[in-house]
Amino acid sequence: MPAEDKRVWLTIAGIVVLGICFLPLGQWLFGIRYTYTVRVVALGGAILGVISGALGCFAVLRRESLMGDALSHAALPGVAVAFLLAGRDLGFLLIGAGIASWIALRFIAALLGTTRLKQDAAMGIVLASWFAGGIALLAYIQSIPDASQAGLDRFIFGQAAAIIESDVLLISGAGAVVLLALALFWKEFKLVTFDGEFAIANGFQVGLINTLLSTLIVIAIVLGLQLAGVILMVGMLIAPGIAARQWTQKLHHTVILAAVFGAFAGGVGAVISAIDADIPTGPMIIVVAFSLVLASIALAPGRGLLWSSWRRRLDSRRFARQNALRDLYRYALSHGSPGRPAPDAFIRGIGDRSAALGLRQLLASGLVETTGDSWRLTDTGIEAARRDAHSLQLWDLYRLYADDMGLPLLAEDRQLDIRDVLPADAIGQLEAMMEQRPN
Amino acid sequence: MMALERWLIELLLHFAARDEINVFLRSPQNTATIIGCLIAVSGALLGTFLLLRGMALTSDAISHTVLLGIVVAFLLMTDVFGMVGDTSSPWLILGASLAGVGTVVLTELLYRSGLLRQDAALGLAFPLLFAIAVILVSRFAEDVHLDEDAVLVGEIGLAWANTNSHCFDNCATVTISPDHPQAKMARQCRNCRELGISPRDEGAEFVEICSNCGSYSPAQAWQAGYLQKEPSLVFFPKSITVTLIMTALSLLLALVFYKELKLTTFDPALAKALGFRPGVMNYALMILVSLVAVGAFDAVGSILVIAFFIIPPAAAYLLSDRLAVMLLLGPLIGAAGAFFGYDLARGKFFGFIEVGDIIAGLNSLFGLDLPEQWDSSISASMVLMIFIIFTLVWVLSPRYGLISTLIRRANQRRRFDDQVVLAHIHNHQFTDRHATELRVKTLHLHFRWTGRKMGRVLARLRALGLVAVVNGLAQLTARGETQVHAFRGAMLEAHNMPDID
């Protein structure tokens, strides 16, 4: 298994272990009591996290993060209409929400297709109008005397405490169908996400696939509504995807990792909000999810801020050492022999810190010796400098003849020793070529 | 703010009597409509520039953070400084708009880290800030005026009741001190609670306290009955003043910096090269957007306000290509929406359709049992009305509307079909393959069209006198020939190519 894959699986395992460890830890530190309600809500949160995390990845990768915001706001009138028509059954409410979001999706597409409005404006129009429709309908429902609207409010801010066991079963069932569809159309979704034009050229029904993917995203949003609410759902949808994206370059890793992150945020957020009755669950889940994003941005290997600043530091140390060695060697050669000392002032040049950094490293590894105001390469130093110079000469030849000689093509990077990046037989060819040339 | 209100009222007093002003402003409809129109005007003015800069959803981000700013400032004011919480206090407005500008900076920073894209940075930043605000509201601010409902829809319908009183005549402020004849004195036990005894027990010590001492403004004094003569008072809703200031500032920005805003919106690079500072203009715009979002918060809440920023300018954008016209149309559309929106909330649709009748129709159609009394949220209805106007504009706009676009596209498709068929006939007639290529019965096969479509196109071309059918073969008429040549010439010229014919 390649190193990157191993790292991703390790991260996934780490998050799962962390999530499981949090349960007793929370009990011990905050005195959370895992009553039946807390267990149901945490389970529901975790399952919703898996669904929205997995599908949110696609929203993030297709640069449609804000579409999630528009579609989740747009679900509200559907909830209200479904309530008016069919009463309080959760299944009907969710179907209504889905239909409203889906109409919003098509409306945005129609606006984009027939006017010169840009995507952000179209989404803003639909978001605000559908939401206003929902609010107006809710106000109307509130004015109906005997049909108390209690329970619809929870779709605005989310109210996890209202989740009961049958809801969790419904969510799991619908989620399983969504994830199954994701698995079945994996190849198509991957293709339209990364290269839509290529997909069109190869005869895929891109419009149909896009609609299917958007529909799945709508379902994920709708399922999450009662937990996170229409306003915050977008965070639940995209935060796990953004966090997961920092850790890996592969789609299937991103999706699995996002699902795990989502489950962690949903479960842990629900548990934390059980500390105090005044902490709303949905917003707490969003805060946990955002902490995961922050942690990923800071820590993720390869892309993370800590990682890249550490790599920059290592690189600048390595370049300083290499440049100091090259400068010393060149000075010595041009003044007679490789062992000639070079004056301190010359090597330090115009006083940039990197010369001192390089000399310090060379001194520590015994490649140079100093008398205080001059620097001289030791025998091992001369050997190292020769190898380096040889590598540079080979790089020169590689640049000129690589194509003719049919050598493997690389990005030219003279900081590296060419013998580390080219296969041995290619080096042999280059060295033979160097022998032939009369300098 | 008080001085401004006073000046305004004095201005109004030139046109109307005091009682008329009071009656006018005490009507919820008048006050709500005025506030709605003012928000619509300021929102549309700023929103036009946001829309043209492709930053429409930035107003969404700002309005969400403004909530956090308001909540934090509110909690600081009440809990830390012990002031009376008031969402139209200038300190609160200042703090909240700083928070709004802060989000824009924060999103920019997230985006510049290079690890996530702009839409993701926006989509991440505002749910988070909103979530924190909601946690703070429900955790710490339960018993204050800031509840979740107000956050969502505002209280534009109650704006008339939250007033400042201004006195113009018989303005006596009354100070009641303990020796005033109307002072109400009461005995209170000083040490009962400490000692845990009842006032009747022995050892209880009493103090005289005055229950109604203090200074009274003319309005309060009249209400409490301390004045013989009624002071002439005008009650002015606070929200009107706040939104009026926001509108004036937006107008000022749009008028004074019209040139700068126009240049930095359409060509930031040129603006920079000419020595204007696009960044400064951008931040000025963001500050004003935050100010308007805060000012509108009381009236329409923190989410519906984005409709006032985005929808009217979008409608204006479908009507005109000129910035100045857009700046005129946008506020008009928004204000119209606010005006008719109030009626919609009370069940009247543009004054001629009753929502109740529609509900009755639905009831009888689907066998439902919904009450026909439609009484809904005012701010949401205003947004719905703006959206309805937008939809009308979208469908009907002469140049960029749905109908005209569809007609234009159908025409283009027809012209294209005509040209293709004419070119095909031109290319094949007088060649030795013309008998196979131009046979009318099989002509559609060469285009992979259906026979019906070919029939339609041919019928049209024959009716226009461009094509004739001789012995079952299609031929160009003389007019058809000239048409093809004219078209070829235009094409070659457009692509700058020599004619090879």
Interface residues (C-beta under 8 A of the other chain):
Chain A: V60 R63 E64 S65 L66 G68 D69 H73 L84 L85 L111 T114 T115 R116 L117 K118 D120 A121 M123 G124 I125 L127 A128 S129 F131 A132 G133 I135 A136 L137 L138 A139 Y140 S143 I144 P145 I156 F157 I231 L232 M233 V234 G235 M236 I238 A239 I242 R245 Q246 D276 D278 I279 P280 G282 P283 M284 I286 V287 F290 V293 I297 R303 G304 L305
Chain B: L51 G54 M55 A56 L57 S59 D60 S113 L115 L116 R117 D119 A120 L122 G123 L124 P127 L128 F130 A131 I132 V134 I135 S138 R139 E142 E148 L152 V153 I303 L304 I306 A307 F309 I310 I311 A314 Y317 L318 A345 F366 L368 L370 P371 Q373 W374 D375 S376 S377 S379 A380 S381 V383 L384 I386 F387 F390 W394 Y400 L402 T405 L406
